């Protein structure tokens, strides 16, 4: 059923306690509240990205634009060298690596209230910063393929 529910594509990123970057493609993302601004993401229980998010207490959500399918596939692949293969940015207020060339927007979040459900964990993220990038159309995923928002 859910494959027929198209969604935007994001790469969730975080740093572990040693400063090593972690990240994964995530289409299980939604807005929860406006006040305080809060998102939720769902990650596999054994994900090293999840461990970094919880241990560090913060993470970034990179919303990918239409030209970033290769990055979505890379971060879904499990390749250990993914951060060596894409440009990323991290400055003082970043909660996790920002994929500036591939994201049309990035939200920096504090990790709030992880909730295990089955083999995944729902993580609420209180947004404390948003960086808007290009005005490119968003990358979409549904019916087990990537697509792009049509021109109006």
Buried (B, 14 or more C-beta within 10 A) or exposed (E): EEEEEBBBBBBBBBBBEEEEBBBBBBBBBEEBEEEEBBBBBBBEEEBBBBBBBBEBEBBBBBBBBBBBBEBBEBBBEEEEEBBEEBEBEBEEEBBBBBBBBBBBBBBBBBBBEEEEEEEBBBBBBBBBEEBEBBEBBBBBBBEEEBBBBEEE
